Amino acid sequence: MELTSLDWGIIIGFLVLILSVGISYTRQASKDMESFFLGGRNMHWLLAGISMVATTFAADTPLAVAEIVSGSGIAGNWLWWNFLAGGMLTTFFFARLWQRSGVLTEVELIELRYAGKPAQFLRAFKAVYLGVLMNVIVIAWVNVALQSLLVVFFDLSETVALLYTGVAMVLAATYASFSGLIGVAVTDAIQFVVAMIGCVALAYFVLNAPEIGGITGLKEQLEFQNPNILNFLPSIGNAGGTGTTLGLTVVGFLAYAGCQWWACWYPGAEPGGGGYIAQRMMSTRSDKDAVYATLFFQVAHYCIRPWAWIIVGLAAVILYPDLAAGDEKLGYVYAMRDFLPSGWRGLLLVAFLAAYMSTISTQLNWGAGYLVNDVYKRFWMKDGEAQHYVFVSRISTVILMILGLLISTRVQSISGAWGFIIQAGAGLGLVLILRWYWWRINVWSEISATIAPFFFTGLIWWYEYQYATTVELPIALITTTLFTTCVWLLVTFLTKPEPASILVPFWQKVHGVKDGNYKVNSGAFAKNLKYLAACWLSAIVMTYSILFLTGKLLLQEYGTGFSLLLLAMLSLYFLNYFMEKAGLFGQNEAPLALDSVLDSGENLPIKTTADQEEDSAIDHLDESAVSKKDNKKPPTNQNDDFPDMEDFN
């Protein structure tokens, strides 16, 4: 397809804007590692929330949704809509804890929560495993998605498309390496707005094309072909579905709706939070900002983004009925090519570039944080200057970019990469959740839960090869989760808990426990667990109500839409009520008392290095008091003294 000078002007202008805005934050990001990887821990909740949404909006996302709709109807989106329960769990039970932990990266939490050499090993292993291996796989499948779009849209060869993709990646790596997280977040906000304008415009032009005839024509043609494609809910107990709608067996339903959201590690939907979502939580200026940012992300992720893609996916079923199996996602690209007027083509290409660059810049910045903070600084050069670590961070960003490009030439199947990541983390999620609340979880719990899915997945692969069969993902997911859970529970009760010198400071720092009795007193924050549970349920009902309300209004089903509007308003009322009860709104009666501050949700100030050193000294005194009470004194700093294995017995 030929682009006009207007299209090229829009594309070039956008790239110049993004590079200029990103690089303008170079000085602010160059102060130290906190500034580079967490924006100085002073990010407003709205900016952090928009950055989360933009990051999860990759170049492959609209194509994937169009493919789902073509194959399984609107109900097919439950394959990812089911993650909402886990996302809201993170919002209310973990966002404040991540922000209070004070760590720089997700895996740094490991040595805050666990002790000794095993914790050091786990931190280093997960830094490389998540920051390099899993990271470059995600980067590669995002590259493959953009490459596929360029091949179809411009009729390019695979090699030339990869070259253009590499240029886009270099641009993203350039501003990410200069500006750090704050520049990435600001450009994310711009990119998200541009991407949504482009996607909504495409839905408008396609919907009003003569071949479709507006919403009325769309519904009439779809109902003539297969009315079930417009169902919002899957057909439970029917693996084949009813026509073009998602059909799930009972096992499949249990796997996706009852297991996946809490049991499986997946980028952007980690149980208990993690990855770049945790990075945004930790970058906020207060614990309440962390909650608001994550709540905004969940609502925007499920309610604002998908319907423009779904409408185009439904129209593509009518416009391109002869697409081969596996090529349904190309219907979205063909719609771009065939129905966008001059100028709008350039804008939508900019939208895809924006979605691509927001994801890539985040992955590069997040992965570099693991390499520098949790490998290089922790185990190689502990006492370097702040500027030195920032320089190494920029070098690490470039290295990850090169690795991502190399792996992109090897990834043939996006769905294959997705399935591998889901399977490799099945069963780990419960440990990641419980480590914040159950003192009995130890480092061996997490190590065994990390290794067990790989072992069981290997057994499944061997079984498939040996008997020339295929184990469906829902069955593999449930069996792997059960196996992993049995393994880590057995390991947990066969090994010693973490020492008091680790657990007392952790519960004091994160939960506000002052007396050191973490086994009984879970802290002032945890007193509100019943209200947080009510917030969780109310937020889930509210978000699904808004999601379905939007769809019903778009499809001109106003009666059902009115009922959903009432449900959304009612659940919003209860959410507001329970958030106030949980201390997430309102004023404090005794803001000077730590327990009162935690219980009421008062914003905790960002601590300076001097404050942290003073707290560390106080924590040490508290540890000594607990040790004297128990008539035994554990090592004063378990993670720095490199204790022998006998210390764990």
C-alpha positions as CSV (number, residue, x, y, z in Angstrom):
1,M,0.0,0.0,0.0
2,E,1.2,3.5,-0.8
3,L,1.3,6.2,1.8
4,T,0.7,9.8,1.0
5,S,2.9,12.7,2.0
6,L,0.3,13.4,4.8
7,D,0.6,9.9,6.1
8,W,4.4,10.1,6.2
9,G,4.3,13.6,7.8
10,I,2.1,12.2,10.6
11,I,4.5,9.2,11.2
12,I,7.7,11.3,11.2
13,G,6.1,14.0,13.4
14,F,5.1,11.4,15.9
15,L,8.5,9.8,16.1
16,V,10.2,13.2,16.5
17,L,7.7,14.1,19.3
18,I,8.3,10.8,21.2
19,L,12.1,11.0,20.9
20,S,12.1,14.7,22.0
21,V,9.8,14.1,25.0
22,G,11.7,11.0,26.1
23,I,15.2,12.5,25.8
24,S,14.0,15.7,27.6
25,Y,13.9,13.6,30.8
26,T,17.6,12.5,30.5
27,R,18.9,14.8,33.3
28,Q,16.1,13.8,35.7
29,A,16.7,10.1,35.1
30,S,20.5,10.4,35.4
31,K,20.6,11.2,39.2
32,D,20.7,7.6,40.5
33,M,19.1,4.1,40.0
34,E,16.0,5.1,41.8
35,S,15.5,8.0,39.3
36,F,16.3,5.8,36.3
37,F,14.2,2.8,37.2
38,L,11.4,4.3,39.5
39,G,11.2,7.9,38.4
40,G,12.4,9.0,41.8
41,R,9.4,7.3,43.5
42,N,7.3,10.4,43.0
43,M,5.0,9.5,40.1
44,H,1.3,10.6,40.2
45,W,-1.2,7.7,40.3
46,L,-2.8,8.7,37.0
47,L,0.5,8.7,35.1
48,A,1.5,5.4,36.6
49,G,-1.9,3.9,35.7
50,I,-1.9,5.1,32.1
51,S,1.6,3.8,31.8
52,M,0.4,0.3,32.9
53,V,-2.4,0.4,30.4
54,A,-0.1,1.5,27.5
55,T,2.4,-1.1,28.3
56,T,-0.1,-4.0,28.0
57,F,-1.4,-2.5,24.7
58,A,1.2,-4.0,22.3
59,A,1.2,-4.2,18.5
60,D,-0.1,-7.7,18.7
61,T,-3.1,-7.0,21.0
62,P,-5.7,-5.7,18.5
63,L,-4.7,-8.5,16.1
64,A,-5.1,-11.1,18.8
65,V,-8.5,-9.8,19.8
66,A,-9.7,-9.8,16.2
67,E,-8.5,-13.4,15.9
68,I,-10.3,-14.4,19.1
69,V,-13.5,-12.8,17.9
70,S,-13.3,-14.4,14.5
71,G,-12.8,-17.9,16.0
72,S,-14.9,-17.8,19.2
73,G,-17.0,-14.7,19.1
74,I,-17.2,-12.0,21.7
75,A,-17.2,-14.6,24.4
76,G,-13.8,-15.8,23.3
77,N,-12.4,-12.7,25.1
78,W,-13.0,-14.6,28.4
79,L,-9.6,-16.2,27.7
80,W,-8.1,-12.9,29.0
81,W,-11.1,-11.3,30.7
82,N,-10.8,-14.0,33.5
83,F,-7.6,-12.3,34.7
84,L,-9.6,-9.4,36.2
85,A,-10.0,-11.2,39.5
86,G,-6.3,-11.5,39.9
87,G,-5.8,-7.9,38.8
88,M,-8.2,-6.6,41.4
89,L,-6.6,-8.9,44.1
90,T,-3.3,-7.1,43.3
91,T,-5.0,-3.7,43.5
92,F,-6.4,-4.0,47.0
93,F,-4.2,-6.6,48.8
94,F,-0.7,-6.0,47.3
95,A,-0.3,-2.5,45.7
96,R,0.2,-0.9,49.1
97,L,2.6,-3.6,50.2
98,W,4.8,-3.2,47.1
99,Q,5.0,0.5,47.6
100,R,5.8,0.2,51.3
101,S,8.5,-2.4,50.7
102,G,10.9,0.2,49.4
103,V,12.6,-2.3,47.0
104,L,13.8,-1.2,43.6
105,T,12.8,-4.3,41.7
106,E,10.4,-7.2,42.2
107,V,13.2,-9.7,42.8
108,E,14.9,-7.5,45.3
109,L,12.0,-8.4,47.6
110,I,13.4,-12.0,47.7
111,E,16.2,-11.0,50.0
112,L,13.9,-8.7,52.0
113,R,11.6,-11.7,52.7
114,Y,14.1,-14.7,52.7
115,A,17.5,-15.3,54.2
116,G,20.9,-16.6,53.3
117,K,22.5,-18.2,50.3
118,P,19.3,-19.8,48.9
119,A,17.8,-16.3,48.8
120,Q,20.8,-14.9,47.0
121,F,20.6,-17.8,44.5
122,L,16.9,-17.3,43.9
123,R,17.3,-13.5,43.5
124,A,20.1,-13.9,40.9
125,F,18.3,-16.8,39.1
126,K,15.0,-14.9,38.8
127,A,16.7,-11.7,37.8
128,V,18.2,-13.6,34.8
129,Y,15.2,-15.8,34.2
130,L,12.7,-13.0,34.2
131,G,14.8,-10.0,33.1
132,V,16.5,-11.8,30.2
133,L,14.9,-15.1,29.2
134,M,11.2,-14.3,29.7
135,N,11.8,-10.7,28.8
136,V,13.3,-11.4,25.4
137,I,10.6,-13.9,24.6
138,V,8.0,-11.2,25.2
139,I,10.0,-8.7,23.2
140,A,10.4,-11.2,20.4
141,W,6.6,-11.9,20.1
142,V,5.9,-8.2,20.1
143,N,8.5,-7.8,17.3
144,V,6.9,-10.7,15.3
145,A,3.5,-9.0,15.6
146,L,4.7,-5.7,14.2
147,Q,6.7,-7.6,11.6
148,S,3.5,-9.4,10.5
149,L,1.6,-6.2,10.3
150,L,4.3,-4.6,8.1
151,V,4.4,-7.6,5.8
152,V,0.7,-7.5,5.1
153,F,0.2,-3.8,5.1
154,F,3.1,-2.9,2.8
155,D,3.6,-6.2,1.0
156,L,7.1,-6.4,2.3
157,S,9.4,-9.5,2.6
158,E,10.0,-10.9,6.0
159,T,13.6,-9.7,6.0
160,V,12.7,-6.1,5.1
161,A,9.9,-6.1,7.7
162,L,12.3,-7.3,10.3
163,L,14.7,-4.5,9.3
164,Y,11.9,-1.9,9.8
165,T,11.0,-3.5,13.1
166,G,14.6,-3.2,14.2
167,V,14.6,0.5,13.4
168,A,11.5,1.0,15.5
169,M,13.1,-1.0,18.4
170,V,16.3,1.2,18.2
171,L,14.2,4.3,18.5
172,A,12.4,2.9,21.6
173,A,15.7,1.8,23.1
174,T,17.2,5.2,22.5
175,Y,14.7,7.2,24.5
176,A,14.3,4.4,27.1
177,S,18.1,4.4,27.7
178,F,18.2,8.2,28.1
179,S,15.0,9.0,30.0
180,G,14.5,6.0,32.3
181,L,11.1,5.2,33.7
182,I,9.8,8.7,34.0
183,G,10.4,9.4,30.3
184,V,8.9,6.0,29.4
185,A,5.8,6.7,31.5
186,V,5.3,10.2,29.9
187,T,5.7,8.9,26.4
188,D,3.4,6.0,27.3
189,A,0.7,8.4,28.1
190,I,1.1,10.2,24.7
191,Q,1.3,6.8,22.9
192,F,-1.8,5.4,24.6
193,V,-4.0,8.4,23.6
194,V,-2.7,8.3,20.0
195,A,-3.2,4.5,19.9
196,M,-6.8,4.7,21.1
197,I,-7.7,7.5,18.8
198,G,-6.4,5.4,15.9
199,C,-8.2,2.3,16.9
200,V,-11.5,4.1,17.5
201,A,-11.2,5.8,14.1
202,L,-10.7,2.5,12.4
203,A,-13.8,1.0,14.0
204,Y,-15.8,4.1,12.9
205,F,-14.7,3.9,9.3
206,V,-15.1,0.1,9.0
207,L,-18.5,0.2,10.8
208,N,-19.8,2.9,8.4
209,A,-18.5,1.3,5.2
210,P,-21.3,0.3,2.7
211,E,-20.3,-3.4,3.1
212,I,-21.2,-3.2,6.8
213,G,-24.0,-0.6,7.0
214,G,-23.5,0.5,10.6
215,I,-24.4,-1.4,13.8
216,T,-27.7,-2.4,12.3
217,G,-26.1,-3.9,9.2
218,L,-23.4,-5.5,11.3
219,K,-25.8,-7.3,13.6
220,E,-28.1,-8.4,10.7
221,Q,-25.3,-9.9,8.7
222,L,-23.7,-11.6,11.8
223,E,-27.1,-13.0,13.0
224,F,-27.7,-14.4,9.5
225,Q,-24.3,-16.1,9.5
226,N,-24.2,-17.1,13.1
227,P,-26.1,-15.3,15.9
228,N,-24.0,-16.9,18.6
229,I,-21.0,-14.8,17.7
230,L,-22.6,-11.9,19.6
231,N,-22.9,-13.9,22.9
232,F,-21.1,-12.2,25.8
233,L,-20.8,-15.4,27.8
234,P,-19.2,-18.7,26.8
235,S,-21.0,-22.0,26.4
236,I,-20.0,-24.1,29.5
237,G,-19.9,-27.8,29.0
238,N,-19.6,-27.7,25.3
239,A,-16.1,-27.9,24.0
240,G,-17.1,-27.1,20.4
241,G,-19.3,-24.1,21.3
242,T,-22.5,-23.3,19.6
243,G,-21.4,-22.0,16.2
244,T,-19.0,-19.2,16.4
245,T,-18.8,-18.7,20.2
246,L,-16.4,-19.8,22.8
247,G,-17.2,-23.3,24.1
248,L,-15.5,-24.6,27.2
249,T,-15.7,-28.0,28.8
250,V,-16.2,-28.0,32.6
251,V,-12.4,-28.6,32.9
252,G,-11.7,-25.7,30.6
253,F,-13.9,-23.4,32.5
254,L,-12.2,-24.4,35.8
255,A,-8.8,-23.9,34.3
256,Y,-9.4,-20.4,32.9
257,A,-11.9,-18.9,35.3
258,G,-11.1,-20.8,38.5
259,C,-7.4,-21.5,38.3
260,Q,-5.4,-19.4,35.8
261,W,-5.8,-15.9,37.4
262,W,-4.3,-16.9,40.7
263,A,-2.1,-19.9,39.9
264,C,-0.1,-18.8,36.8
265,W,2.6,-16.3,36.4
266,Y,2.1,-14.2,33.2
267,P,3.6,-10.8,32.2
268,G,1.3,-8.0,33.3
269,A,-1.0,-10.4,35.3
270,E,1.4,-11.8,37.9
271,P,-0.5,-13.1,41.0
272,G,0.2,-10.7,43.8
273,G,1.7,-8.2,41.4
274,G,5.1,-8.2,39.8
275,G,7.1,-7.2,36.8
276,Y,6.4,-3.8,35.2
277,I,3.1,-3.6,37.1
278,A,5.0,-3.8,40.5
279,Q,7.5,-1.3,39.1
280,R,4.8,1.3,38.5
281,M,3.4,0.6,42.0
282,M,6.8,1.2,43.6
283,S,7.3,4.4,41.5
284,T,4.3,6.1,43.0
285,R,4.6,8.8,45.6
286,S,2.4,7.1,48.2
287,D,0.8,3.8,49.0
288,K,-2.6,5.2,48.1
289,D,-1.3,6.3,44.8
290,A,-0.2,2.8,44.2
291,V,-3.8,1.5,44.8
292,Y,-5.4,4.2,42.6
293,A,-2.9,3.6,39.8
294,T,-3.6,-0.1,39.8
295,L,-7.4,0.3,40.0
296,F,-7.3,2.7,37.1
297,F,-5.2,0.2,35.1
298,Q,-7.7,-2.6,35.7
299,V,-10.8,-0.6,34.7
300,A,-9.1,0.9,31.6
301,H,-7.6,-2.4,30.6
302,Y,-10.9,-4.2,30.5
303,C,-13.4,-1.4,29.8
304,I,-11.8,1.3,27.7
305,R,-9.6,-0.6,25.3
306,P,-11.2,-3.7,23.9
307,W,-14.5,-2.7,22.2
308,A,-12.9,-0.8,19.3
309,W,-10.9,-3.9,18.5
310,I,-13.9,-6.2,19.0
311,I,-16.0,-4.2,16.5
312,V,-13.3,-4.4,13.8
313,G,-12.9,-8.1,14.5
314,L,-16.7,-8.7,14.1
315,A,-16.7,-6.7,10.8
316,A,-13.7,-8.7,9.6
317,V,-15.8,-11.8,9.9
318,I,-18.1,-10.4,7.2
319,L,-15.5,-8.6,5.1
320,Y,-13.0,-11.4,4.9
321,P,-14.8,-14.7,5.3
322,D,-12.3,-16.7,3.3
323,L,-9.3,-16.2,5.6
324,A,-7.5,-19.4,6.3
325,A,-7.4,-20.9,9.8
326,G,-4.7,-19.2,11.8
327,D,-4.8,-16.0,9.6
328,E,-7.9,-14.5,11.1
329,K,-5.8,-11.8,12.9
330,L,-4.9,-10.5,9.4
331,G,-8.5,-9.3,9.0
332,Y,-7.7,-6.4,11.3
333,V,-4.7,-5.4,9.0
334,Y,-6.8,-5.8,5.9
335,A,-9.4,-3.5,7.4
336,M,-6.7,-0.9,8.0
337,R,-5.5,-1.3,4.4
338,D,-8.9,-1.2,2.7
339,F,-11.0,1.3,4.7
340,L,-8.8,4.1,6.0
341,P,-8.6,7.3,4.0
342,S,-5.4,9.2,3.5
343,G,-4.0,10.7,6.7
344,W,-5.9,8.2,8.9
345,R,-3.7,5.4,7.5
346,G,-0.6,7.3,8.8
347,L,-2.4,7.9,12.2
348,L,-3.3,4.2,12.6
349,L,0.3,3.1,11.7
350,V,1.4,5.7,14.3
351,A,-1.1,4.0,16.7
352,F,0.6,0.6,16.2
353,L,4.0,2.2,16.5
354,A,2.9,3.8,19.7
355,A,1.6,0.5,21.1
356,Y,4.8,-1.2,20.0
357,M,7.2,1.4,21.4
358,S,5.4,1.7,24.8
359,T,5.7,-2.1,25.3
360,I,9.3,-2.3,24.1
361,S,10.5,0.7,26.1
362,T,9.0,-0.7,29.3
363,Q,10.4,-4.2,28.7
364,L,13.9,-2.8,28.2
365,N,13.8,-0.5,31.2
366,W,12.3,-3.2,33.5
367,G,14.7,-5.9,32.4
368,A,17.7,-3.7,32.7
369,G,16.7,-3.0,36.3
370,Y,17.0,-6.7,37.1
371,L,20.4,-7.0,35.4
372,V,21.9,-4.0,37.1
373,N,20.2,-3.9,40.6
374,D,19.9,-7.6,41.2
375,V,23.0,-9.0,39.4
376,Y,25.6,-6.4,38.7
377,K,25.3,-4.3,41.8
378,R,24.3,-7.1,44.2
379,F,27.0,-9.6,43.3
380,W,29.6,-7.9,41.2
381,M,30.2,-4.2,42.1
382,K,28.4,-3.3,45.3
383,D,29.9,0.1,46.1
384,G,29.9,1.9,42.7
385,E,29.0,5.6,42.2
386,A,25.4,6.4,41.3
387,Q,26.4,7.7,37.9
388,H,28.3,4.4,37.2
389,Y,25.1,2.4,37.8
390,V,23.1,4.7,35.5
391,F,25.7,4.2,32.8
392,V,25.6,0.4,33.2
393,S,21.8,0.6,33.1
394,R,21.9,2.2,29.7
395,I,24.3,-0.4,28.4
396,S,22.1,-3.1,29.7
397,T,19.1,-1.6,27.8
398,V,21.0,-1.8,24.6
399,I,22.1,-5.4,25.3
400,L,18.5,-6.5,25.9
401,M,17.5,-4.8,22.7
402,I,20.1,-6.8,20.7
403,L,19.0,-10.1,22.3
404,G,15.4,-9.3,21.6
405,L,16.1,-8.8,17.9
406,L,18.1,-12.0,17.7
407,I,15.4,-14.1,19.4
408,S,12.8,-12.5,17.1
409,T,14.3,-14.3,14.1
410,R,13.6,-17.6,16.0
411,V,10.1,-17.2,17.3
412,Q,7.7,-18.6,14.7
413,S,4.5,-18.9,16.8
414,I,3.2,-16.2,19.1
415,S,0.6,-18.6,20.6
416,G,3.4,-21.1,21.2
417,A,5.4,-18.6,23.2
418,W,2.2,-17.6,25.1
419,G,1.5,-21.3,26.0
420,F,5.1,-21.9,27.1
421,I,5.0,-18.9,29.5
422,I,1.6,-19.9,31.0
423,Q,2.7,-23.5,31.5
424,A,6.1,-22.6,32.9
425,G,4.5,-20.6,35.7
426,A,1.5,-22.8,36.6
427,G,1.3,-23.2,40.4
428,L,3.8,-20.6,41.3
429,G,1.1,-17.9,41.8
430,L,-0.1,-19.1,45.2
431,V,3.4,-18.8,46.7
432,L,3.8,-15.3,45.3
433,I,0.5,-14.4,47.0
434,L,1.0,-16.1,50.4
435,R,4.6,-14.9,50.9
436,W,3.2,-11.5,51.9
437,Y,0.8,-12.8,54.5
438,W,1.9,-16.3,55.7
439,W,5.1,-16.3,57.7
440,R,5.6,-20.1,57.1
441,I,6.4,-19.6,53.4
442,N,10.2,-19.8,53.0
443,V,12.8,-19.5,50.3
444,W,12.5,-23.2,49.5
445,S,8.8,-22.8,48.9
446,E,9.4,-20.4,46.1
447,I,12.4,-22.3,44.7
448,S,10.4,-25.5,44.5
449,A,7.4,-23.7,43.1
450,T,9.6,-22.2,40.4
451,I,11.2,-25.4,39.4
452,A,8.3,-27.9,39.6
453,P,6.3,-26.5,36.6
454,F,9.3,-27.0,34.3
455,F,9.7,-30.6,35.5
456,F,6.1,-31.4,35.1
457,T,5.9,-29.7,31.7
458,G,8.8,-31.8,30.6
459,L,6.8,-34.9,31.6
460,I,3.9,-33.7,29.6
461,W,6.0,-33.2,26.5
462,W,7.5,-36.6,27.0
463,Y,4.0,-38.2,27.2
464,E,2.9,-36.4,24.1
465,Y,5.9,-37.5,22.2
466,Q,5.8,-41.1,23.5
467,Y,2.1,-41.6,22.8
468,A,1.7,-39.3,19.8
469,T,-1.0,-37.3,21.4
470,T,-1.7,-33.8,22.6
471,V,-2.6,-32.8,26.1
472,E,-5.0,-29.8,25.9
473,L,-3.9,-26.6,27.7
474,P,-6.7,-26.6,30.3
475,I,-5.8,-30.2,31.4
476,A,-2.1,-29.4,31.4
477,L,-2.7,-26.2,33.4
478,I,-4.8,-27.9,36.1
479,T,-2.5,-30.9,36.5
480,T,0.7,-28.8,36.5
481,T,-0.9,-26.5,39.1
482,L,-1.9,-29.4,41.4
483,F,1.6,-31.0,41.0
484,T,3.4,-27.7,41.8
485,T,1.2,-27.0,44.8
486,C,1.8,-30.4,46.3
487,V,5.5,-30.0,45.8
488,W,5.9,-26.6,47.4
489,L,3.6,-27.5,50.3
490,L,5.6,-30.6,51.0
491,V,8.9,-28.7,50.8
492,T,7.6,-25.9,53.0
493,F,6.7,-28.2,55.9
494,L,9.9,-30.3,55.5
495,T,12.1,-27.2,55.8
496,K,12.6,-24.6,58.5
497,P,10.8,-21.2,58.4
498,E,12.8,-18.0,57.8
499,P,14.6,-16.7,60.9
500,A,13.1,-13.9,63.0
501,S,15.9,-11.6,61.9
502,I,14.3,-11.6,58.5
503,L,10.6,-11.9,59.3
504,V,10.4,-9.3,62.1
505,P,11.8,-6.4,59.9
506,F,9.7,-7.5,57.0
507,W,6.4,-7.6,58.9
508,Q,7.4,-4.3,60.6
509,K,8.2,-2.6,57.3
510,V,5.4,-3.8,55.2
511,H,2.5,-4.6,57.6
512,G,3.3,-2.2,60.5
513,V,3.8,-5.0,63.1
514,K,5.6,-3.3,66.1
515,D,5.9,-6.0,68.7
516,G,7.7,-8.5,66.5
517,N,5.0,-11.1,66.9
518,Y,4.4,-11.7,63.2
519,K,2.9,-15.2,63.8
520,V,-0.1,-13.7,65.6
521,N,-0.2,-10.0,64.9
522,S,-0.5,-9.5,61.1
523,G,-0.3,-5.7,61.5
524,A,-2.7,-2.8,61.4
525,F,-3.0,-3.0,57.6
526,A,-4.3,-6.5,57.8
527,K,-7.0,-5.6,60.2
528,N,-8.9,-4.3,57.2
529,L,-8.8,-7.5,55.3
530,K,-12.6,-8.0,55.4
531,Y,-13.1,-4.5,53.9
532,L,-10.4,-5.1,51.3
533,A,-12.2,-8.4,50.3
534,A,-15.4,-6.4,49.9
535,C,-13.5,-3.8,47.8
536,W,-12.2,-6.7,45.6
537,L,-15.6,-8.1,45.0
538,S,-17.3,-4.7,44.4
539,A,-14.5,-3.7,41.9
540,I,-14.9,-7.0,40.0
541,V,-18.7,-6.5,39.7
542,M,-18.3,-2.9,38.7
543,T,-15.6,-3.5,36.0
544,Y,-17.5,-6.4,34.4
545,S,-20.7,-4.3,34.5
546,I,-19.0,-1.4,32.7
547,L,-17.4,-3.8,30.3
548,F,-20.7,-5.4,29.3
549,L,-22.6,-2.1,29.5
550,T,-20.3,-0.5,26.9
551,G,-20.8,-3.5,24.6
552,K,-24.6,-3.5,25.0
553,L,-24.8,0.2,24.2
554,L,-22.6,-0.2,21.2
555,L,-24.8,-3.0,19.9
556,Q,-27.9,-0.9,20.7
557,E,-29.3,-3.3,23.2
558,Y,-30.5,-0.5,25.5
559,G,-32.7,-2.5,27.8
560,T,-29.9,-4.8,29.0
561,G,-27.6,-1.8,29.0
562,F,-29.8,0.1,31.4
563,S,-29.8,-2.9,33.8
564,L,-26.0,-3.0,33.6
565,L,-25.8,0.7,34.3
566,L,-27.8,0.3,37.5
567,L,-25.5,-2.6,38.6
568,A,-22.4,-0.6,37.7
569,M,-23.6,2.4,39.8
570,L,-24.6,0.2,42.7
571,S,-21.2,-1.6,42.8
572,L,-19.4,1.7,42.5
573,Y,-21.3,2.9,45.5
574,F,-20.3,-0.1,47.5
575,L,-16.7,0.1,46.3
576,N,-16.5,3.7,47.4
577,Y,-18.0,2.7,50.8
578,F,-15.6,-0.2,51.4
579,M,-12.6,1.7,50.2
580,E,-13.3,4.4,52.8
581,K,-13.8,1.7,55.5
582,A,-10.4,0.2,54.5
583,G,-8.7,3.5,54.9
584,L,-8.2,4.3,51.3
585,F,-10.2,7.6,51.5
586,G,-10.6,10.2,54.2
587,Q,-8.7,11.9,56.9
588,N,-6.7,10.5,59.8
589,E,-7.6,11.1,63.4
590,A,-4.1,10.3,64.7
591,P,-1.7,10.7,61.8
592,L,1.4,10.6,64.1
593,A,0.8,7.1,65.2
594,L,2.3,4.5,62.9
595,D,-0.6,2.0,63.4
596,S,-3.1,4.7,62.8
597,V,-1.4,5.8,59.7
598,L,-1.4,2.3,58.3
599,D,-5.0,1.6,59.3
600,S,-6.4,4.8,57.9
601,G,-4.5,4.7,54.6
602,E,-2.6,8.0,55.2
603,N,0.1,8.6,52.5
604,L,3.4,7.5,53.8
605,P,6.3,9.9,53.0
606,I,9.0,8.9,50.6
607,K,12.0,8.1,52.8
608,T,15.5,9.4,52.1
609,T,18.6,7.3,52.4
610,A,19.3,8.8,55.8
611,D,15.8,7.9,57.0
612,Q,16.3,4.3,55.7
613,E,19.6,4.0,57.5
614,E,17.9,5.2,60.8
615,D,15.1,2.7,60.3
616,S,17.6,0.0,59.6
617,A,19.3,0.8,63.0
618,I,15.9,0.7,64.7
619,D,15.0,-2.6,63.0
620,H,18.3,-4.0,64.3
621,L,17.5,-3.0,67.9
622,D,14.1,-4.6,67.5
623,E,15.7,-7.8,66.2
624,S,18.0,-7.8,69.2
625,A,15.1,-7.5,71.6
626,V,13.3,-10.4,69.9
627,S,16.5,-12.5,70.0
628,K,17.1,-11.9,73.7
629,K,13.5,-12.8,74.4
630,D,14.0,-16.1,72.6
631,N,17.4,-16.7,74.3
632,K,19.2,-17.1,70.9
633,K,20.7,-14.6,68.6
634,P,20.5,-15.2,64.8
635,P,23.1,-13.7,62.4
636,T,22.7,-9.9,62.4
637,N,22.5,-9.7,58.6
638,Q,21.7,-13.1,57.1
639,N,21.9,-12.0,53.5
640,D,25.2,-10.2,53.6
641,D,27.1,-12.6,55.9
642,F,26.8,-15.6,53.5
643,P,25.9,-18.1,56.3
644,D,26.6,-21.7,55.9
645,M,23.8,-24.2,55.2
646,E,24.0,-25.3,58.8
647,D,22.4,-22.0,59.8
648,F,19.2,-23.1,58.2
649,N,18.9,-26.2,60.3
